[in-house]
């Protein structure tokens, strides 16, 4: 009898050219060991009466595919595909010799965000998951740790691996707490914010039709974009609490700046929220000081014509 260690697990992904047609992975990502893709069958029970008090066996129902990437360290090289699938549009500029800047925005012209094929090695067996679309991400930053990301994914099916997997890894260079800058209304706030988290949910849903299959036929992004977050802050001024009480909007930007690529270009991730409204800004205690557990939602800004913009600078030429 053989046993299979979790440490042998790894995840990879590749951008699909034809939606739902599996492709070989182009990126291998390191994730927490509880990251998993769950493909499951629903049973349709037999509730008819037959004059006896016993249950007849069920019929096979739909098959559902939901994936979870847990506590992935965010680097400039491993998050581009995740954000691309989440928001739907990506454009690339080449401002330097080695540096590329990728701008990722909400796709408002199509309900089909970019799909990927995910691959998982589990030591016992390798599986591939075509037509995978990222539904939501949560990015978290503590005052003394790495920037991490959780991602929820919808996919079509679980299939036998059709490609030869050959993982390649680079030295991990995750964004760290000391590389974070939080800017509120164009002013960097470097004395008051202890930690933050941000959730972006595109509200994707599976599409089912009478296709002769138990699987879904597509993943459609048809809901309104939901962006919410939280911060733990120390009170150094009452200005932002006053904005909360008056429902005054603010801009909020999270900038993560890593190692130098060349000249003035760094490995960098900027998440720019064009209009937030605080939903809670109470007086409270944080580490024995006057502080607050702040929550907020982000909304579409009319003058900026968007809710948020993600800019990712790295050495990847294209996605």
N, C-alpha and C positions, 0 to 999 in steps of 0.2 A: 504493500500500500504506500502511495506517495502523498506528500502534503505540499502545499504551494504557498510560499511566503508572500505577504502583501508587498514587501519591499521590491518584489519583481515587477510590480505594476508600473506602467507608464501610459501616458496619453499623447496622441498625435492628432493633427488635423490637416486637411487640405481643402483648398477652395474649389468648389464644383463649377465646371464650365457648363454642364447640362444639369439642370436642377434634378436632384435625386439620383444621379448616376455617380457611383462611388469613384473617388480619385485617390491616388497615392498621397501620403502625407508630405507636406512641405515644411511643417513645423512640429517639433516635439516640445511639450511643455511639462514642467515639473509642478506637481500638485500635491495637496495633502492626501493622505492614504484613504480617507473616507470619501474622496471624489468617486462618483459612480454613475453609470448610465443604467437606468432601470427599465427594462422591457418586460411588460407584464400582460397577462391575459385576464379579461373579465369574463366571469361565468354568468350565463343567463339561466336562472333557476326555473324549474318546472313547478308552478303553483296550482296546477289544475287538480280537480277532485276526481277520485276514482273509487270511492267507497272504502278506502283503507287509510290508515293514519301513518303512512310512511312516505318518504320522499323518493321521487324518481330522479335519476341523474340529470345534471344540467347540460346545456349546450354551450359550445365555445362562442364567446362574444367578441368584442373588439379587442385589439391589441394597442396598448399605449406605450409611448416612449418618452421618458423624461430624464434629463441628465442634470448632474450637479457637479460643478467644479468648485472645490472648497479650498479656501485659504491659499490661493495661488499668489506667490510673491510677484508684485507688479514690477516689470522691467521695461525698458524701452523697446525690447525685441519680442516680447511674448504676448502683448495685449492688443496689437493692431487688428488682428483678425476678429477678436472678440468684440471690440468696439464697432468694427465694420458691419458685422452681422447684426449687432444690436440696433444700430441707427440707420444703416442702409445705404449711405452714399459716402464715397471717399475720393478725394482728389489729392494728387501729389505734386509738390513743387521741388525743385532742385536748387536750393539757394547757395550751396557750397560745392566743393569738389567731392567730398565724401558724404556730406549731410543731406538728408531728404526730409521734407516736412509734409506730413500727411494730415489733411484736414477732414474730419469726419462729422457729418451732419445728419439730421433726421431726414429720411426719405419721405417726402410728401407727394410724390408722383406715382408711387407704386405700392402695392400691398405685399409684394414679395421681396423681402430683404435677402441679401446674399446668403446662400446656403453653403455649408461645409460638410465634408465627411470626417467624422471623428473615428479614431482607431484606439482600441484599448488592448494592451498586453496584460493578461492576468496570470501569467505563468502556466496555468492549466490550459488556457486556450486564448486565442486572439480573435477579436470580433471587430467588425466595422459597422458604423452607424450613419448611413447616408441621409441626406436631406435634413441636416441639423441646422437649426436656427436659434440664435441666442435670444431668449425672451427678456431677461433682466440681469443686471449686475449690481452688486453692492461693493463699494470700495471703502476700506476702513483704514484709518491712520491713528495710531496711539502716539503718546508723547515720548515713547522710548523704544519703538520697534519699527518693523518694516511696513511698507504699504502693501496691503493684501487685497485680494479680490475674490468674491464668490460670484459664480455665474450659473443661471438656470437656463436649460436648453431643452427644446422640443425636437424630436427626431422621428423619422418614419419607421425604421425597422432595425432589427439586430440581425446581421448576416455574418456568415463565415468570412474571415479575413481573405481578401482577394489579392493582396499585395505582400511583398516581402518587406517587413518593417526593419529598419536599421537606424536606431536612435543615435543622434549626435547631440552632444551637450556642450555648452559654453560655460565659462566661469560665471556664476550668478552675480549679478550686479543689481539687486533690487533697490528701488527708491526707498530712502530711509527718512526717519522723522526729522533729521537735521537738514534734509534737502527739500523740505516743505515750506512753502509760503502761501498764506491765506490772505487774499486781498478783498476787502469789502469797500464798495464804492470808490474804487481806484486807489485806496490807501492800504498798503501792506500792514497787516495786523500781526505783530511779532511779539506781543507782550501779554495777550489775553486769552488766546485759544489753546486749550490743552489737547483736545483730540477732535476728530470729525469723522463722519461717515456719510456716504452718498449712495442712494439707490436710484437706478434708472430702469424703468420698466416700459417696454414698447407694447405690452399687452397682446403679444402674438397668441394665436389660437390654432389648434389643429383643424383641418378641413376634412370632413368625411362625406363621401357620396357612395352610391351603389356602384362600386367599381369592380366587384368580384373579389375583393380582398378584405381581410380584417384590419389592414393597416390604413392609416390616414393617406390621403393623396397629396397633401401639401400643408405647409405652415404659412398662415397669412397674418400679416401685421396690420390689423384693422382697427385697433383701439387708439384712443388718444394717449400720447406720451405722458407718462407719470414720472416726475422727478421729485424726490424728497430727500431730506437729509437731517442731520443732527450735529450739534457741536457742544462740547463742554467748554464754558468760558468763565474766566474770572472778570468780575466787574472792575474796569478802570474808568469807565464813563457810563452814563445812562443813555447815551444817544441812540444806541440800537434798540434798547427796550422802548424808548419813546417811539421809534419807528414801528415797532410791533403794535403798540397801543393805538397808533394813528393809521394802521394799515398802509404805511409808506413803504414803497418798494425799495429794494437795494440790488446792487450787482454783487456777485460773489464769484471769486476765481480761486481755484486750487492749482498751484504750480509746483511741479516736482522736477527738480533739476539735478541730473546726475553728472557723469564724467564728460569731460571735453571730447568732442569729436574732432573739431578743427577750428582754428581761428576763434570766432565768437559763437560757434554752434555747439550745443551740448545735447546729450541724450536727455530729452525733456518731454514731459506730459503736462499739458495745460487743459483744464476743464473749466470752461468759462460759462457761468450761468448768467443769462442776460437780465433776468428779473426774478428775484425771490421775494416772497412775503413770509414773514415769521408767523408761525402758528403757535408758538409758546416761547416766552422769554421771562420766566418767573425769577423773583428773588429767591436765592437758596444758598446752600453751603457747598463749597468745593474745596476739600483738603483744609478745612478750617478757615477758609476765606470766603468772602461774599462772592457768589458765583451763580451760574444758571445752567440748566440743562435745556439748551435751545433746540427747537425744531423749526423746519421751514419747508416750503414747497417752492418749486420753480415753475414759471409760467412763460408762455410765448410773449415775447416783447415785440410790440408793433413796429417801433422804429428800427430795432435790430433785425426784425424779420426771422427770429428763431428763438427757441427756448434755451438751447445750449450749443456750444461748439467745442469740439475736442481737437486739439492740435498735438500731434505726436511727431517728435523729431528723433531720427535714428539713422542708421546706415542701410536700411532696407530700401531697395530701389522702387519696389512696387508691391502691391497686394493683389 
